[in-house]
Amino acid sequence: MVEKNPERRSQKRITARVPVTIKTADGAVETTGHTRDLSSNGVFLYADAKIAAGSQLEIILLLPPEFTDGEKRWACCQASVARVENAADGGPMGVAATIQRFEFLPELPS
C-alpha cells in the first residue's frame, strides 16, 4: 500500500487567483503574475519572468476577504522562494514562497 505524502503546511491554503507585482530584493527581477493559492505564511504564484529558488521577494497583492476580516486589502509581503516549477510551453513559471512578514498598505482615497 502506498502512503500519501503527509501535509507539511502549518496553515490552510485558500484557492485564490489574485494579481501580484513581484520584485526580487536585489532588484534584478521586477514582474507581474497571479496567485494560485495562499495562506498566512505561504503562497504559490505564477510569475511572468524567471525567479530563482532561494530568492528574496517583495510581493504586492490584494488580499481576499478571508485574510482581512471581510474586506479586500492591499498588502506587501516579504517572502523567500522555496521552490520553482519550470514553465511549460512558454507559460508562466510556478513559484512556491514562504511569507516571512507582511503589512497592510494604506488605502488611497478615491
Number of C-alpha atoms within 10 A of each C-alpha: 3 4 5 6 6 6 6 6 10 10 11 12 16 15 13 16 15 16 17 21 16 23 20 19 15 10 9 8 15 18 15 18 20 20 20 19 17 25 19 16 18 23 21 23 25 23 22 19 17 18 25 14 15 13 17 21 23 22 19 21 22 15 20 18 11 11 14 12 9 9 10 14 17 15 15 19 20 19 24 21 20 17 17 19 14 14 15 9 6 8 12 19 18 24 23 22 24 21 21 13 12 16 11 15 13 9 8 5 4 3
